[in-house]
Amino acid sequence: MTVIHEPRPPFPPFTRETAAQKVRMAEDAWNNRNPERVALAYTVDSRWRNRAEFPVGREQIVEFLIRKWRTELEYRLIKELWAFEGDRIAVRFAYEWHNHEDEWFRSYGNENWEFDENGLMRRRYASINDLPIAESERKFHWPQGRRPDDHPGLSDLGL
């Protein structure tokens, strides 16, 4: 993978507006499900905790995302700003997906992010719980890719 150190505005310290912008940019990237593109938002030595996995660096992040999206089919994600201060942002999120047996889930979680001066995420700590749902209980129905601007967010959906 090519190592790119391009700055990723907005930069810390964050305001409510720039933190919300950073959250939406992350949501958009993850909804496009391009592991290499997603990984460019992280430092080359970024450290993660995602459930029981601990990827370090962009190469491991890409490998993790490839595995994730091979099993979490029709993945659709909504992130919402929870808190921010300085170079840190906390988000809550939910995403819907199904497995290869067509069993649907809504996964809920929280993430804590820390950024470097170039706006790249150097730490990501995620805690996630999966709730089995019936397909009829789905709330995320937009076409695969970016969530439309007029689609309700988590708070609007009561999640």
C-alpha positions as CSV (number, residue, x, y, z in Angstrom):
1,M,0.0,0.0,0.0
2,T,1.3,3.5,-0.9
3,V,2.1,5.6,2.2
4,I,0.4,8.9,1.9
5,H,0.7,11.6,4.5
6,E,-1.7,14.1,3.1
7,P,-3.4,16.4,5.6
8,R,-7.0,15.6,6.3
9,P,-8.9,18.7,7.4
10,P,-10.5,19.7,9.6
11,F,-7.7,19.8,12.0
12,P,-7.7,19.8,15.8
13,P,-8.5,21.5,18.0
14,F,-12.1,20.8,17.0
15,T,-15.1,23.0,17.3
16,R,-18.6,21.5,17.4
17,E,-18.9,22.2,13.6
18,T,-15.5,20.7,12.7
19,A,-16.0,17.7,14.9
20,A,-19.4,17.0,13.3
21,Q,-17.8,17.4,9.9
22,K,-15.1,14.9,10.8
23,V,-17.8,12.4,12.0
24,R,-19.8,12.7,8.8
25,M,-16.6,12.3,6.7
26,A,-15.8,9.1,8.5
27,E,-19.4,7.8,8.1
28,D,-19.3,8.6,4.4
29,A,-16.0,6.8,3.9
30,W,-17.1,3.7,5.8
31,N,-20.4,3.5,3.9
32,N,-18.5,3.5,0.6
33,R,-16.7,0.4,1.9
34,N,-13.3,1.0,0.2
35,P,-10.7,-0.3,2.7
36,E,-7.8,1.5,1.0
37,R,-9.6,4.8,1.0
38,V,-10.8,4.4,4.6
39,A,-7.3,3.6,5.7
40,L,-5.9,6.9,4.4
41,A,-7.7,8.8,7.1
42,Y,-5.5,7.1,9.7
43,T,-1.8,7.6,10.6
44,V,0.5,5.0,9.1
45,D,1.0,3.7,12.7
46,S,-2.6,4.1,13.8
47,R,-3.7,1.9,16.8
48,W,-7.1,0.4,16.9
49,R,-9.2,-1.6,19.3
50,N,-12.3,-3.0,17.5
51,R,-14.1,-5.6,19.5
52,A,-11.4,-8.2,20.3
53,E,-9.1,-7.1,17.4
54,F,-6.2,-4.7,17.7
55,P,-4.9,-3.7,14.2
56,V,-1.9,-1.4,14.1
57,G,-1.1,0.6,11.0
58,R,-2.8,1.1,7.6
59,E,-2.0,-2.4,6.2
60,Q,-3.6,-4.1,9.1
61,I,-6.6,-1.7,9.0
62,V,-7.1,-2.6,5.3
63,E,-6.9,-6.3,6.1
64,F,-9.4,-5.9,8.9
65,L,-11.9,-4.0,6.7
66,I,-11.7,-6.5,3.9
67,R,-12.6,-9.3,6.3
68,K,-15.3,-7.2,7.9
69,W,-17.1,-6.3,4.7
70,R,-16.9,-9.9,3.4
71,T,-19.1,-11.0,6.3
72,E,-21.1,-7.9,7.0
73,L,-23.2,-7.7,3.8
74,E,-25.3,-4.7,2.8
75,Y,-23.6,-2.6,5.5
76,R,-25.1,0.8,6.2
77,L,-23.8,3.0,9.0
78,I,-24.9,6.1,10.8
79,K,-22.5,8.0,13.1
80,E,-23.4,10.8,15.5
81,L,-21.1,13.2,17.4
82,W,-21.2,12.6,21.1
83,A,-18.5,14.8,22.5
84,F,-15.2,16.5,21.5
85,E,-12.3,18.3,23.1
86,G,-8.9,19.4,21.6
87,D,-7.7,16.5,19.4
88,R,-10.4,14.0,20.5
89,I,-13.8,13.1,19.3
90,A,-16.3,10.6,20.8
91,V,-19.1,9.2,18.6
92,R,-21.9,6.8,18.9
93,F,-23.0,4.7,15.9
94,A,-25.3,2.1,14.6
95,Y,-25.1,0.0,11.5
96,E,-27.2,-2.6,9.9
97,W,-26.0,-5.7,7.9
98,H,-26.7,-9.3,7.3
99,N,-24.6,-12.4,7.2
100,H,-24.4,-15.1,4.5
101,E,-27.4,-16.9,6.0
102,D,-29.5,-13.7,5.5
103,E,-29.7,-13.1,9.3
104,W,-30.0,-9.3,9.9
105,F,-28.3,-7.4,12.7
106,R,-28.1,-3.9,14.0
107,S,-24.8,-3.2,15.6
108,Y,-24.5,-0.4,18.2
109,G,-21.4,1.1,19.5
110,N,-19.2,3.9,20.7
111,E,-15.8,5.1,19.4
112,N,-13.2,7.3,20.9
113,W,-10.9,8.9,18.4
114,E,-7.6,10.9,18.7
115,F,-6.1,12.9,15.9
116,D,-2.7,14.2,15.0
117,E,-2.0,17.8,13.9
118,N,-2.6,16.8,10.3
119,G,-6.1,15.6,11.0
120,L,-5.2,11.9,10.7
121,M,-6.7,9.6,13.3
122,R,-3.9,8.0,15.3
123,R,-6.1,6.1,17.8
124,R,-9.5,4.5,17.4
125,Y,-11.2,2.5,20.3
126,A,-14.5,0.9,19.4
127,S,-16.9,-1.0,21.6
128,I,-19.7,-2.8,19.7
129,N,-22.7,-4.9,20.4
130,D,-24.8,-6.8,17.8
131,L,-28.6,-7.1,18.1
132,P,-30.3,-9.7,15.9
133,I,-33.2,-8.0,14.1
134,A,-35.9,-9.2,11.6
135,E,-35.5,-7.8,8.1
136,S,-38.8,-5.9,8.7
137,E,-37.2,-4.0,11.6
138,R,-34.5,-2.4,9.4
139,K,-34.4,1.4,9.5
140,F,-31.5,2.1,7.1
141,H,-32.9,1.7,3.6
142,W,-30.9,4.1,1.4
143,P,-29.0,2.6,-1.6
144,Q,-25.5,1.3,-0.8
145,G,-23.1,4.1,-0.3
146,R,-23.3,7.6,1.3
147,R,-26.3,8.2,3.5
148,P,-28.5,10.8,1.9
149,D,-28.6,14.2,3.6
150,D,-32.3,14.0,4.2
151,H,-32.2,10.5,5.8
152,P,-32.8,10.7,9.6
153,G,-29.9,10.3,12.0
154,L,-29.6,8.2,15.1
155,S,-31.4,10.6,17.4
156,D,-34.2,11.1,14.8
157,L,-34.7,7.4,14.5
158,G,-34.8,6.9,18.3
159,L,-31.6,4.9,18.3
